[in-house]
Amino acid sequence: MSQVDKVNLLGLSPAKLEAFFAGLGEKRFRAQQVSQWIHQHGVDQFEHMSNLSKPLRTKLAEVAEIRPPELLEQMESVDGTRKWLIRVSGGSCIETVFIPEKNRGTLCVSSQVGCSLDCSFCATGKQGFQRDLTAAEIVGQLWLAAKSFGSLGPQAQRVISNVVLMGMGEPLLNFDNVVDSVNLMMDDHAYGLSKRRVTLSTSGVVPMLDQLGKYTDVSLAVSLHAPNDALRNELVPINRKYPIAMLLASVKRYLDGLPDKHRSATIEYTLIDGVNDKPEHAHQLAVLLRDVPSKINLIPFNPFSLSDYRRVSNNSLYRFRDILVEAGYTATIRSTRGDDIDAACGQLAGLVNDRTRRSERYSRDVLADVSEPVRFIQGE
C-alpha cells in the first residue's frame, strides 16, 4: 500500500477510529489505546505503542499512518506569544498562534486555507478561498503546538488549556472536518479539553449553525462586529443572506439545545475607528443582545497593508466598553499580543521561501478571550 493510500489516524474522530479498528477485526478499546498514544503521548510510530501486540503494530504500519502537517517555522514574541508556520498538503501554508496568559494558554487554529466570506476588515478574505483543511490538518495544529511545549506525555503539564477556531477560514463551511476535530479535542482519550474551552467562531452560516448542536456541544463565538444590518452588510457580507435577527435566533436555538443551560455565546466585535465605534453603536448593541445569553469581546482593529481602516482610539474603545458594562454586560477588551512577530489579531501574515515559490497568507482578526481561568490539568 502506498503512502497516499494509508489512513491518517491523526484526524479520525473517536467514532471513526472505532470503526477503523472494527474493520480490522479489533475490539473497540484498541481505538482508545491508540488515541491515547497519539494525542496524549505524541507518538507517531506504531512500533512505540507498547500495549499493542506486535502483529497489530505490524498491520497498522501497513494500512495506516500518523501524519501531521509540516512544521516550517516557529517564532516567539517577547511577551511569550508563539506562532507556527505550517505547510499542509498541496503546498499551501497556514499559521497557528498560542497566546499565554496568567492562568490559561489559548491556541488559535485555522479551519480553511483562505476564506470565501470576504469581510471588509479581514485580511484572509483578501487572498480568496483555496480549500478546506482536513481534520488531521486541524487537529494537527494542536498536536504540533503541544509537542513544541513538551506537554504530551504521562507526566507532562498541560500548557494549552483552550482552543479557539478563529484562524483562517469559516469553520461552519468546513462542517464535517471541524466537527470531527472539536469532538476529538474534547474526547477523554485524546486531549480531554472541556467543552467550555474549545470554541468555534462563526460569521453566521445559519443553516450549518442550526445543525451544529446535533453533533457537538462546543462553545460558540459569533463574529458580529456591527449592531445593525446596514453596517454589518458592509463589514460582513454574509449578513446580506443571513441578517442579524436570523443569526441571533439561531444562536439562541443552539444555546437552548445544550445540556448545560448556563452557557453563553461570546460576541466578537472588532472596533474600527470612525466606522462602528460610536456611542450610538454601543447602545444599539446593548439593545440587540438583551435576549441573547452572551458576553462581549471588544477587539481593537489591527491595521494591515490591504486595508484603509484605522485602529480605534483608546478613548472610543473604553467609552464603548463602559456603555456595555453600564447596560449590564460582561465586556472585555482583547489586548494586543505578539505584534513583534506579526502574531497579533489581524497581523497573521507569513512568508514562505522554498527556492521555487513564495506564498503570502493572512489570518482573521477575530481572536478573542473566550473562556474563564483554568488549571492546566489533563482531563479537566
Secondary structure, DSSP 8 states (H G I E B T S, - for coil): --GGGSEEGGG--HHHHHHHHHHTT--THHHHHHHIIIIIT----GGG-TTS-HHHHHHHHHHEE----EEEEEEE-TTS-EEEEEE-TTS-EEEEEEEEETTEEEEEE-SEEE-SS--TT-SGGGG-EEEE--HHHHHHHHHHHHHHTT--STT------EEEE-SSS-GGGGHHHHHHHHHHHH-TTTT---TTSEEEEES--HHHHHHHTTT---EEEEE---SSHHHHHHH-GGGGTS-HHHHHHHHHHHHHTSS-TT--EEEEEEEBTTTS-SHHHHHHHHHHTTTS-EEEEEEE----TT----B--HHHHHHHHHHHHHTT--EEE-----GGGT-STT--EEEEE-SS-EEEEE--S-----S------TT-
